[in-house]
Amino acid sequence: MQTGTVYTETIVHLAPERFAADVPYQVIIVVLDSGGRITARVDGDRVSIGDHVVETENREGVPVFRKL
């Protein structure tokens, strides 16, 4: 599982049809501890910039992270 730090975040209120049932949901960019960045969704409580997160699953090709 990948871990990293939240670089930035936003809340999606108007989503593509595929994710419309999930709104509102949080999307983050994570600076991975192993290097690089990844765009992901948040599972559970909302996170803030600077929070340390861990990948919990991959939903249909979309990585999902939660706060450590």
C-alpha positions in Angstrom: 0.0 0.0 0.0 1.2 3.5 -0.9 1.5 6.2 1.7 2.1 10.0 1.3 1.2 13.5 2.3 -1.8 15.5 1.0 -0.5 18.2 -1.3 -3.9 19.8 -2.1 -7.6 18.9 -1.9 -11.0 19.8 -3.2 -14.6 18.8 -2.7 -16.5 17.7 -5.8 -20.2 18.8 -5.9 -20.9 18.3 -9.6 -19.4 15.0 -10.9 -19.4 13.1 -14.2 -22.4 10.7 -14.5 -20.2 7.7 -13.4 -19.7 9.3 -10.0 -22.8 11.5 -9.6 -24.3 9.3 -6.9 -21.2 9.9 -4.7 -21.3 13.7 -4.5 -20.1 15.5 -2.5 -16.7 13.7 -2.3 -13.2 14.8 -1.7 -10.4 14.5 -4.3 -6.7 14.9 -3.3 -3.3 15.0 -4.8 -0.9 13.0 -2.7 2.9 13.4 -2.7 3.9 9.7 -2.4 6.6 8.7 0.1 8.1 6.6 -2.6 8.3 9.7 -5.0 5.9 11.2 -7.4 2.3 12.4 -7.1 -1.1 10.8 -7.6 -4.6 12.0 -7.8 -7.0 10.1 -5.6 -10.3 10.0 -3.7 -10.7 10.0 0.0 -12.4 7.3 2.0 -13.9 8.2 5.4 -13.2 11.5 7.1 -12.1 14.5 5.1 -8.4 15.2 5.0 -6.4 18.5 5.0 -3.3 19.7 3.3 -0.3 18.2 5.1 -2.1 15.1 6.4 -0.4 11.8 6.1 -2.5 9.3 4.2 -2.5 5.6 3.2 -4.0 3.9 0.1 -6.9 1.6 1.2 -8.1 0.3 -2.2 -8.5 0.9 -5.9 -12.1 1.4 -7.1 -12.5 0.9 -10.8 -9.0 2.3 -11.5 -9.4 5.2 -9.0 -7.0 5.0 -6.0 -8.6 5.6 -2.6 -6.8 7.0 0.4 -7.6 7.6 4.1 -6.0 9.6 6.9 -3.5 7.8 9.0 
